[in-house]
Amino acid sequence: MGELIRVPEANPFHFGLANLLGFGGAGYWWMGQKRKAVIAWCIVLLGGTCTLGMLYVFAFIAAYDAYLLGQRLQLGESVGETQNGLPFLDAIFR
């Protein structure tokens, strides 16, 4: 299943903002979900370029997902390396 991640000093707002400003992956990287970060960067940068910017919207979705995961981490819970806060993202990140 993968390694569980704990970030006791987690701030959901910072993770979400990092994903929004970091092309969809910086918050994941900071959180410890490195594989998700690389996939998100590919989707936003490569996909956004190929679709004339339409996939840049994915950065907003990734920001909200990182915020939801950050809330779990802030409460002291663990999250998996590919765990998502939004269930429909399981199709992309699993």
N, CA, C and O atoms as a printed pandas DataFrame, in Angstrom:
     atom_number atom_name residue_name chain_id  residue_number  x_coord  y_coord  z_coord
0              1         N          MET        A               1    0.828   -1.194    0.000
1              2        CA          MET        A               1    0.000    0.000    0.000
2              3         C          MET        A               1    0.863    1.245    0.000
3              4         O          MET        A               1    0.479    2.247   -0.603
4              5         N          GLY        A               2    1.977    1.220    0.632
5              6        CA          GLY        A               2    2.827    2.396    0.646
6              7         C          GLY        A               2    3.028    2.902    2.054
7              8         O          GLY        A               2    2.419    2.429    3.013
8              9         N          GLU        A               3    3.885    3.859    2.136
9             10        CA          GLU        A               3    4.265    4.433    3.407
10            11         C          GLU        A               3    3.225    5.444    3.875
11            12         O          GLU        A               3    2.648    6.172    3.068
12            13         N          LEU        A               4    2.991    5.482    5.186
13            14        CA          LEU        A               4    2.090    6.474    5.750
14            15         C          LEU        A               4    2.887    7.725    6.109
15            16         O          LEU        A               4    4.021    7.651    6.584
16            17         N          ILE        A               5    2.269    8.856    5.869
17            18        CA          ILE        A               5    2.927   10.145    6.078
18            19         C          ILE        A               5    2.283   10.838    7.272
19            20         O          ILE        A               5    1.059   10.881    7.395
20            21         N          ARG        A               6    3.116   11.375    8.141
21            22        CA          ARG        A               6    2.665   12.191    9.277
22            23         C          ARG        A               6    3.425   13.512    9.222
23            24         O          ARG        A               6    4.650   13.538    9.100
24            25         N          VAL        A               7    2.685   14.590    9.313
25            26        CA          VAL        A               7    3.290   15.920    9.348
26            27         C          VAL        A               7    2.610   16.668   10.500
27            28         O          VAL        A               7    1.579   17.309   10.297
28            29         N          PRO        A               8    3.175   16.589   11.691
29            30        CA          PRO        A               8    2.512   17.179   12.853
30            31         C          PRO        A               8    2.308   18.697   12.756
31            32         O          PRO        A               8    1.331   19.221   13.291
32            33         N          GLU        A               9    3.202   19.392   12.093
33            34        CA          GLU        A               9    3.083   20.853   11.982
34            35         C          GLU        A               9    2.333   21.269   10.709
35            36         O          GLU        A               9    2.543   22.365   10.190
36            37         N          ALA        A              10    1.471   20.401   10.218
37            38        CA          ALA        A              10    0.768   20.643    8.950
38            39         C          ALA        A              10   -0.153   21.860    9.037
39            40         O          ALA        A              10   -0.835   22.080   10.039
40            41         N          ASN        A              11   -0.150   22.634    7.970
41            42        CA          ASN        A              11   -1.069   23.757    7.824
42            43         C          ASN        A              11   -1.784   23.567    6.487
43            44         O          ASN        A              11   -1.177   23.744    5.431
44            45         N          PRO        A              12   -3.074   23.207    6.524
45            46        CA          PRO        A              12   -3.805   22.929    5.282
46            47         C          PRO        A              12   -3.761   24.078    4.283
47            48         O          PRO        A              12   -3.653   23.850    3.078
48            49         N          PHE        A              13   -3.844   25.296    4.772
49            50        CA          PHE        A              13   -3.823   26.462    3.885
50            51         C          PHE        A              13   -2.507   26.534    3.121
51            52         O          PHE        A              13   -2.499   26.825    1.925
52            53         N          HIS        A              14   -1.402   26.272    3.798
53            54        CA          HIS        A              14   -0.089   26.332    3.138
54            55         C          HIS        A              14    0.044   25.258    2.068
55            56         O          HIS        A              14    0.594   25.523    0.999
56            57         N          PHE        A              15   -0.450   24.043    2.335
57            58        CA          PHE        A              15   -0.387   22.979    1.335
58            59         C          PHE        A              15   -1.226   23.331    0.113
59            60         O          PHE        A              15   -0.789   23.145   -1.023
60            61         N          GLY        A              16   -2.429   23.839    0.351
61            62        CA          GLY        A              16   -3.298   24.222   -0.761
62            63         C          GLY        A              16   -2.708   25.350   -1.582
63            64         O          GLY        A              16   -2.723   25.304   -2.812
64            65         N          LEU        A              17   -2.188   26.363   -0.906
65            66        CA          LEU        A              17   -1.584   27.495   -1.611
66            67         C          LEU        A              17   -0.344   27.069   -2.385
67            68         O          LEU        A              17   -0.109   27.539   -3.498
68            69         N          ALA        A              18    0.442   26.184   -1.797
69            70        CA          ALA        A              18    1.633   25.686   -2.494
70            71         C          ALA        A              18    1.243   24.928   -3.757
71            72         O          ALA        A              18    1.906   25.059   -4.786
72            73         N          ASN        A              19    0.182   24.141   -3.689
73            74        CA          ASN        A              19   -0.264   23.430   -4.889
74            75         C          ASN        A              19   -0.794   24.402   -5.939
75            76         O          ASN        A              19   -0.557   24.216   -7.133
76            77         N          LEU        A              20   -1.491   25.409   -5.511
77            78        CA          LEU        A              20   -2.045   26.378   -6.457
78            79         C          LEU        A              20   -0.943   27.175   -7.149
79            80         O          LEU        A              20   -0.971   27.351   -8.367
80            81         N          LEU        A              21    0.013   27.650   -6.381
81            82        CA          LEU        A              21    1.077   28.469   -6.948
82            83         C          LEU        A              21    2.212   27.635   -7.541
83            84         O          LEU        A              21    2.999   28.131   -8.348
84            85         N          GLY        A              22    2.291   26.368   -7.139
85            86        CA          GLY        A              22    3.359   25.485   -7.603
86            87         C          GLY        A              22    2.904   24.535   -8.695
87            88         O          GLY        A              22    3.361   23.393   -8.756
88            89         N          PHE        A              23    2.017   24.991   -9.550
89            90        CA          PHE        A              23    1.547   24.221  -10.705
90            91         C          PHE        A              23    0.978   22.859  -10.327
91            92         O          PHE        A              23    1.187   21.878  -11.041
92            93         N          GLY        A              24    0.266   22.795   -9.219
93            94        CA          GLY        A              24   -0.459   21.591   -8.853
94            95         C          GLY        A              24    0.309   20.554   -8.073
95            96         O          GLY        A              24   -0.285   19.548   -7.685
96            97         N          GLY        A              25    1.595   20.733   -7.816
97            98        CA          GLY        A              25    2.339   19.666   -7.163
98            99         C          GLY        A              25    3.202   20.051   -5.981
99           100         O          GLY        A              25    3.637   19.172   -5.237
100          101         N          ALA        A              26    3.462   21.315   -5.782
101          102        CA          ALA        A              26    4.387   21.724   -4.713
102          103         C          ALA        A              26    3.872   21.350   -3.327
103          104         O          ALA        A              26    4.655   20.953   -2.464
104          105         N          GLY        A              27    2.581   21.470   -3.107
105          106        CA          GLY        A              27    2.004   21.092   -1.814
106          107         C          GLY        A              27    2.116   19.606   -1.559
107          108         O          GLY        A              27    2.403   19.182   -0.439
108          109         N          TYR        A              28    1.890   18.806   -2.598
109          110        CA          TYR        A              28    2.055   17.358   -2.457
110          111         C          TYR        A              28    3.507   17.016   -2.118
111          112         O          TYR        A              28    3.770   16.177   -1.257
112          113         N          TRP        A              29    4.432   17.665   -2.793
113          114        CA          TRP        A              29    5.864   17.404   -2.556
114          115         C          TRP        A              29    6.220   17.735   -1.108
115          116         O          TRP        A              29    6.881   16.955   -0.422
116          117         N          TRP        A              30    5.772   18.902   -0.659
117          118        CA          TRP        A              30    6.035   19.370    0.696
118          119         C          TRP        A              30    5.425   18.417    1.726
119          120         O          TRP        A              30    6.008   18.180    2.784
120          121         N          MET        A              31    4.247   17.874    1.406
121          122        CA          MET        A              31    3.537   16.961    2.287
122          123         C          MET        A              31    4.222   15.592    2.356
123          124         O          MET        A              31    4.066   14.865    3.337
124          125         N          GLY        A              32    4.981   15.246    1.313
125          126        CA          GLY        A              32    5.639   13.955    1.262
126          127         C          GLY        A              32    5.075   13.018    0.206
127          128         O          GLY        A              32    5.541   11.887    0.071
128          129         N          GLN        A              33    4.079   13.476   -0.545
129          130        CA          GLN        A              33    3.476   12.675   -1.606
130          131         C          GLN        A              33    4.184   12.998   -2.925
131          132         O          GLN        A              33    3.617   13.637   -3.811
132          133         N          LYS        A              34    5.414   12.549   -3.031
133          134        CA          LYS        A              34    6.272   12.922   -4.161
134          135         C          LYS        A              34    5.775   12.375   -5.497
135          136         O          LYS        A              34    5.855   13.066   -6.512
136          137         N          ARG        A              35    5.267   11.152   -5.509
137          138        CA          ARG        A              35    4.752   10.574   -6.761
138          139         C          ARG        A              35    3.557   11.382   -7.273
139          140         O          ARG        A              35    3.458   11.665   -8.467
140          141         N          LYS        A              36    2.658   11.749   -6.368
141          142        CA          LYS        A              36    1.507   12.564   -6.761
142          143         C          LYS        A              36    1.963   13.919   -7.289
143          144         O          LYS        A              36    1.376   14.448   -8.234
144          145         N          ALA        A              37    3.000   14.478   -6.688
145          146        CA          ALA        A              37    3.506   15.781   -7.128
146          147         C          ALA        A              37    3.989   15.712   -8.565
147          148         O          ALA        A              37    3.666   16.585   -9.370
148          149         N          VAL        A              38    4.752   14.690   -8.892
149          150        CA          VAL        A              38    5.283   14.558  -10.262
150          151         C          VAL        A              38    4.141   14.365  -11.258
151          152         O          VAL        A              38    4.153   14.961  -12.335
152          153         N          ILE        A              39    3.157   13.541  -10.909
153          154        CA          ILE        A              39    2.014   13.328  -11.805
154          155         C          ILE        A              39    1.238   14.625  -11.996
155          156         O          ILE        A              39    0.844   14.954  -13.115
156          157         N          ALA        A              40    1.016   15.360  -10.914
157          158        CA          ALA        A              40    0.272   16.627  -11.010
158          159         C          ALA        A              40    1.029   17.633  -11.869
159          160         O          ALA        A              40    0.423   18.336  -12.678
160          161         N          TRP        A              41    2.351   17.708  -11.700
161          162        CA          TRP        A              41    3.135   18.630  -12.538
162          163         C          TRP        A              41    3.031   18.265  -14.008
163          164         O          TRP        A              41    2.911   19.145  -14.860
164          165         N          CYS        A              42    3.075   16.979  -14.311
165          166        CA          CYS        A              42    2.940   16.551  -15.715
166          167         C          CYS        A              42    1.577   16.924  -16.270
167          168         O          CYS        A              42    1.474   17.404  -17.399
168          169         N          ILE        A              43    0.532   16.706  -15.485
169          170        CA          ILE        A              43   -0.819   17.036  -15.944
170          171         C          ILE        A              43   -0.943   18.527  -16.209
171          172         O          ILE        A              43   -1.426   18.939  -17.263
172          173         N          VAL        A              44   -0.509   19.329  -15.257
173          174        CA          VAL        A              44   -0.690   20.778  -15.384
174          175         C          VAL        A              44    0.222   21.374  -16.452
175          176         O          VAL        A              44   -0.238   22.133  -17.305
176          177         N          LEU        A              45    1.494   21.041  -16.413
177          178        CA          LEU        A              45    2.438   21.675  -17.336
178          179         C          LEU        A              45    2.339   21.122  -18.754
179          180         O          LEU        A              45    2.200   21.887  -19.709
180          181         N          LEU        A              46    2.408   19.813  -18.898
181          182        CA          LEU        A              46    2.336   19.231  -20.240
182          183         C          LEU        A              46    0.913   19.283  -20.794
183          184         O          LEU        A              46    0.691   19.704  -21.930
184          185         N          GLY        A              47   -0.034   18.854  -19.986
185          186        CA          GLY        A              47   -1.429   18.874  -20.429
186          187         C          GLY        A              47   -1.945   20.276  -20.669
187          188         O          GLY        A              47   -2.678   20.523  -21.627
188          189         N          GLY        A              48   -1.559   21.197  -19.794
189          190        CA          GLY        A              48   -1.985   22.586  -19.956
190          191         C          GLY        A              48   -1.424   23.219  -21.207
191          192         O          GLY        A              48   -2.096   24.013  -21.865
192          193         N          THR        A              49   -0.202   22.874  -21.534
193          194        CA          THR        A              49    0.422   23.392  -22.748
194          195         C          THR        A              49   -0.263   22.831  -23.991
195          196         O          THR        A              49   -0.534   23.555  -24.949
196          197         N          CYS        A              50   -0.535   21.532  -23.957
197          198        CA          CYS        A              50   -1.157   20.877  -25.121
198          199         C          CYS        A              50   -2.615   21.286  -25.325
199          200         O          CYS        A              50   -3.115   21.234  -26.449
200          201         N          THR        A              51   -3.298   21.688  -24.270
201          202        CA          THR        A              51   -4.710   22.059  -24.387
202          203         C          THR        A              51   -4.916   23.569  -24.311
203          204         O          THR        A              51   -6.010   24.035  -23.995
204          205         N          LEU        A              52   -3.888   24.312  -24.595
205          206        CA          LEU        A              52   -3.939   25.775  -24.580
206          207         C          LEU        A              52   -4.417   26.320  -23.227
207          208         O          LEU        A              52   -5.184   27.281  -23.164
208          209         N          GLY        A              53   -3.949   25.689  -22.159
209          210        CA          GLY        A              53   -4.222   26.198  -20.820
210          211         C          GLY        A              53   -5.432   25.623  -20.117
211          212         O          GLY        A              53   -5.663   25.938  -18.950
212          213         N          MET        A              54   -6.207   24.795  -20.782
213          214        CA          MET        A              54   -7.427   24.289  -20.149
214          215         C          MET        A              54   -7.128   23.367  -18.965
215          216         O          MET        A              54   -7.904   23.335  -18.010
216          217         N          LEU        A              55   -6.030   22.624  -19.002
217          218        CA          LEU        A              55   -5.711   21.736  -17.886
218          219         C          LEU        A              55   -5.028   22.457  -16.732
219          220         O          LEU        A              55   -4.739   21.834  -15.710
220          221         N          TYR        A              56   -4.764   23.744  -16.867
221          222        CA          TYR        A              56   -4.245   24.494  -15.720
222          223         C          TYR        A              56   -5.283   24.544  -14.604
223          224         O          TYR        A              56   -4.941   24.799  -13.449
224          225         N          VAL        A              57   -6.532   24.306  -14.937
225          226        CA          VAL        A              57   -7.600   24.246  -13.942
226          227         C          VAL        A              57   -7.323   23.124  -12.935
227          228         O          VAL        A              57   -7.771   23.187  -11.790
228          229         N          PHE        A              58   -6.590   22.108  -13.364
229          230        CA          PHE        A              58   -6.259   21.001  -12.471
230          231         C          PHE        A              58   -5.481   21.492  -11.248
231          232         O          PHE        A              58   -5.558   20.867  -10.191
232          233         N          ALA        A              59   -4.747   22.577  -11.362
233          234        CA          ALA        A              59   -4.004   23.125  -10.217
234          235         C          ALA        A              59   -4.969   23.534   -9.103
235          236         O          ALA        A              59   -4.638   23.396   -7.925
236          237         N          PHE        A              60   -6.157   24.034   -9.454
237          238        CA          PHE        A              60   -7.154   24.408   -8.449
238          239         C          PHE        A              60   -7.717   23.165   -7.759
239          240         O          PHE        A              60   -7.932   23.165   -6.547
240          241         N          ILE        A              61   -7.955   22.112   -8.535
241          242        CA          ILE        A              61   -8.441   20.856   -7.967
242          243         C          ILE        A              61   -7.388   20.261   -7.039
243          244         O          ILE        A              61   -7.711   19.807   -5.941
244          245         N          ALA        A              62   -6.143   20.262   -7.474
245          246        CA          ALA        A              62   -5.055   19.734   -6.659
246          247         C          ALA        A              62   -4.865   20.562   -5.389
247          248         O          ALA        A              62   -4.523   20.018   -4.339
248          249         N          ALA        A              63   -5.083   21.863   -5.480
249          250        CA          ALA        A              63   -4.961   22.725   -4.298
250          251         C          ALA        A              63   -6.018   22.361   -3.260
251          252         O          ALA        A              63   -5.718   22.293   -2.068
252          253         N          TYR        A              64   -7.240   22.130   -3.699
253          254        CA          TYR        A              64   -8.298   21.749   -2.765
254          255         C          TYR        A              64   -8.024   20.368   -2.168
255          256         O          TYR        A              64   -8.253   20.149   -0.978
256          257         N          ASP        A              65   -7.544   19.453   -2.976
257          258        CA          ASP        A              65   -7.191   18.119   -2.493
258          259         C          ASP        A              65   -6.092   18.211   -1.429
259          260         O          ASP        A              65   -6.186   17.564   -0.386
260          261         N          ALA        A              66   -5.066   19.000   -1.683
261          262        CA          ALA        A              66   -3.974   19.171   -0.712
262          263         C          ALA        A              66   -4.498   19.809    0.578
263          264         O          ALA        A              66   -4.049   19.458    1.670
264          265         N          TYR        A              67   -5.433   20.732    0.457
265          266        CA          TYR        A              67   -6.030   21.365    1.635
266          267         C          TYR        A              67   -6.759   20.317    2.484
267          268         O          TYR        A              67   -6.610   20.288    3.705
268          269         N          LEU        A              68   -7.548   19.458    1.827
269          270        CA          LEU        A              68   -8.281   18.420    2.558
270          271         C          LEU        A              68   -7.331   17.439    3.248
271          272         O          LEU        A              68   -7.561   17.047    4.393
272          273         N          LEU        A              69   -6.277   17.049    2.556
273          274        CA          LEU        A              69   -5.291   16.151    3.162
274          275         C          LEU        A              69   -4.552   16.849    4.303
275          276         O          LEU        A              69   -4.235   16.226    5.317
276          277         N          GLY        A              70   -4.281   18.139    4.133
277          278        CA          GLY        A              70   -3.628   18.911    5.186
278          279         C          GLY        A              70   -4.467   18.982    6.452
279          280         O          GLY        A              70   -3.934   18.985    7.562
280          281         N          GLN        A              71   -5.786   19.040    6.279
281          282        CA          GLN        A              71   -6.667   19.033    7.447
282          283         C          GLN        A              71   -6.539   17.723    8.218
283          284         O          GLN        A              71   -6.516   17.720    9.448
284          285         N          ARG        A              72   -6.456   16.620    7.495
285          286        CA          ARG        A              72   -6.284   15.321    8.152
286          287         C          ARG        A              72   -4.955   15.268    8.898
287          288         O          ARG        A              72   -4.888   14.802   10.035
288          289         N          LEU        A              73   -3.903   15.747    8.247
289          290        CA          LEU        A              73   -2.584   15.743    8.884
290          291         C          LEU        A              73   -2.568   16.638   10.119
291          292         O          LEU        A              73   -1.938   16.305   11.123
292          293         N          GLN        A              74   -3.251   17.757   10.047
293          294        CA          GLN        A              74   -3.293   18.692   11.165
294          295         C          GLN        A              74   -3.985   18.059   12.384
295          296         O          GLN        A              74   -3.656   18.369   13.529
296          297         N          LEU        A              75   -4.940   17.175   12.114
297          298        CA          LEU        A              75   -5.642   16.483   13.199
298          299         C          LEU        A              75   -4.838   15.324   13.771
299          300         O          LEU        A              75   -5.287   14.657   14.703
300          301         N          GLY        A              76   -3.646   15.079   13.216
301          302        CA          GLY        A              76   -2.794   14.021   13.714
302          303         C          GLY        A              76   -2.965   12.692   13.011
303          304         O          GLY        A              76   -2.351   11.700   13.405
304          305         N          GLU        A              77   -3.793   12.654   11.973
305          306        CA          GLU        A              77   -3.987   11.427   11.211
306          307         C          GLU        A              77   -2.822   11.229   10.244
307          308         O          GLU        A              77   -2.069   12.161    9.960
308          309         N          SER        A              78   -2.689   10.018    9.749
309          310        CA          SER        A              78   -1.690    9.711    8.729
310          311         C          SER        A              78   -2.385    9.613    7.381
311          312         O          SER        A              78   -3.551    9.227    7.302
312          313         N          VAL        A              79   -1.670    9.962    6.329
313          314        CA          VAL        A              79   -2.188    9.785    4.974
314          315         C          VAL        A              79   -1.191    8.933    4.195
315          316         O          VAL        A              79    0.011    8.957    4.460
316          317         N          GLY        A              80   -1.710    8.185    3.238
317          318        CA          GLY        A              80   -0.860    7.351    2.403
318          319         C          GLY        A              80   -0.185    8.163    1.316
319          320         O          GLY        A              80   -0.557    9.306    1.048
320          321         N          GLU        A              81    0.821    7.550    0.692
321          322        CA          GLU        A              81    1.575    8.241   -0.361
322          323         C          GLU        A              81    0.702    8.637   -1.541
323          324         O          GLU        A              81    0.969    9.642   -2.200
324          325         N          THR        A              82   -0.336    7.857   -1.813
325          326        CA          THR        A              82   -1.208    8.176   -2.950
326          327         C          THR        A              82   -2.641    8.432   -2.512
327          328         O          THR        A              82   -3.550    8.405   -3.341
328          329         N          GLN        A              83   -2.857    8.677   -1.237
329          330        CA          GLN        A              83   -4.210    8.933   -0.741
330          331         C          GLN        A              83   -4.699   10.283   -1.232
331          332         O          GLN        A              83   -3.925   11.229   -1.379
332          333         N          ASN        A              84   -6.001   10.354   -1.485
333          334        CA          ASN        A              84   -6.610   11.580   -1.995
334          335         C          ASN        A              84   -7.694   12.068   -1.054
335          336         O          ASN        A              84   -8.334   11.272   -0.367
336          337         N          GLY        A              85   -7.897   13.354   -1.023
337          338        CA          GLY        A              85   -8.999   13.935   -0.276
338          339         C          GLY        A              85  -10.276   13.949   -1.101
339          340         O          GLY        A              85  -11.374   13.965   -0.544
340          341         N          LEU        A              86  -10.146   13.942   -2.405
341          342        CA          LEU        A              86  -11.280   13.912   -3.326
342          343         C          LEU        A              86  -11.316   12.542   -3.996
343          344         O          LEU        A              86  -10.368   12.181   -4.693
344          345         N          PRO        A              87  -12.377   11.777   -3.803
345          346        CA          PRO        A              87  -12.419   10.395   -4.300
346          347         C          PRO        A              87  -12.222   10.245   -5.810
347          348         O          PRO        A              87  -11.644    9.250   -6.249
348          349         N          PHE        A              88  -12.680   11.192   -6.607
349          350        CA          PHE        A              88  -12.552   11.035   -8.062
350          351         C          PHE        A              88  -11.099   11.110   -8.533
351          352         O          PHE        A              88  -10.803   10.717   -9.661
352          353         N          LEU        A              89  -10.196   11.601   -7.700
353          354        CA          LEU        A              89   -8.779   11.651   -8.073
354          355         C          LEU        A              89   -8.106   10.276   -7.982
355          356         O          LEU        A              89   -6.978   10.109   -8.446
356          357         N          ASP        A              90   -8.789    9.299   -7.391
357          358        CA          ASP        A              90   -8.234    7.940   -7.340
358          359         C          ASP        A              90   -7.962    7.405   -8.742
359          360         O          ASP        A              90   -7.040    6.612   -8.934
360          361         N          ALA        A              91   -8.749    7.825   -9.715
361          362        CA          ALA        A              91   -8.552    7.366  -11.099
362          363         C          ALA        A              91   -7.241    7.901  -11.691
363          364         O          ALA        A              91   -6.695    7.300  -12.617
364          365         N          ILE        A              92   -6.741    9.004  -11.176
365          366        CA          ILE        A              92   -5.514    9.611  -11.711
366          367         C          ILE        A              92   -4.296    9.169  -10.934
367          368         O          ILE        A              92   -3.270    8.841  -11.532
368          369         N          PHE        A              93   -4.382    9.151   -9.627
369          370        CA          PHE        A              93   -3.197    8.963   -8.785
370          371         C          PHE        A              93   -2.969    7.541   -8.288
371          372         O          PHE        A              93   -2.007    7.323   -7.552
372          373         N          ARG        A              94   -3.779    6.583   -8.639
373          374        CA          ARG        A              94   -3.570    5.202   -8.161
374          375         C          ARG        A              94   -2.985    4.352   -9.243
375          376         O          ARG        A              94   -2.740    3.165   -9.030
